[in-house]
Amino acid sequence: MTPAELAKNFAVIIIVIFSTQVLGVFDSILVAVESQYRDTAPALLPLQMQEIDIEQDVGAIEAAKKAMALLYEALVTPLFGLKILAFIIGLFLWLMDLFIYPLFLAERFFLLGIMQAFFPLIISLAVLEKFRSLAYNFFKLYAGVYMLVPAFFLVNVFVNYLYTELNTNFWSSLFGTDWGNQFFAPVIQLGSIGFIVFLKFKLYRRAISFTLKLFSGI
C-alpha cells in the first residue's frame, strides 16, 4: 500500500470515528445556504394580497374608505364578477400552498432522517475502495435533499413576479397603450390566475427533479 493510499484510508477512518460531528458541520453549512433563500421568499399569501401591508394598523375611517372604493369598483366594472372568481381561485391556490409546504418539509425531513441513520454505515463501508464512491454520492444526495427548499422558494418568487408583471404590464406591452386596460383587467387577472396555477405545480415537479439531478445525477 502506497503512502497516499494509507493517508486516504486513515482520513476515512477519522471521518468514521467523527461521523456525527462531520455530518453536523455539513448540516450547518447547508442550513446557512438555505436560510439565505428562505429570507428572500415572499409570504404565503393570496397573489392578489402580495402588495397589501397586512401588518399595518388600519383605522375605522380608512377601512370604510377601502370598502367604499371596492363597492364603487364593483358598480363601475362590467366584468367585476370575473375579478371575484380570480380572487377565489387565488385563495384556493393559497390554501393549497399552506398544505403543500408542511407536507413538503415533512417529506424532506423524513428523507434526511433516513440518510442520517445510514450515514455511519455508509462511511464505514467507504473504508473499502470499491465503496468509496458510495460516500461521495451520499454527500451529493444529502446536499440535493437540503436544496429542495430553496428550489421551492425560488418557484414562489418567480411565480409571484410573473403574476405581477402579467397584471401590470401585459396590456400596455401587448398593445402599446393603456386604453381598455381597466375594462379587460378582470379577464387578464382570471386568465393569469389559471396560467399561474398550471405553471406553479409544473415548476414544483421540475424544480425537485432538476435539483436532485444537479446534485446527485439521479
Buried (B, 14 or more C-beta within 10 A) or exposed (E): EEEEEEEBBEEBBEBBEEBEEBBEEBBEEBEEBBEEBEEEBEEEBBBBBBEEEEEEEEEEEEEEEEEEEEEEEEEEBEBBEBBEBBBEBBBEBBEEBEEBBEEBEEEBEEBBEEBBEEBBEBBBBBBEEEBBEBBEBBBBBBBBBBBBBBBBBBBBEBBBEBBBEBBEEBBEEEEEEEEEBEEBBBBBBBBBBEBBBEBBBEBBEEBBEEBBEEBBEE
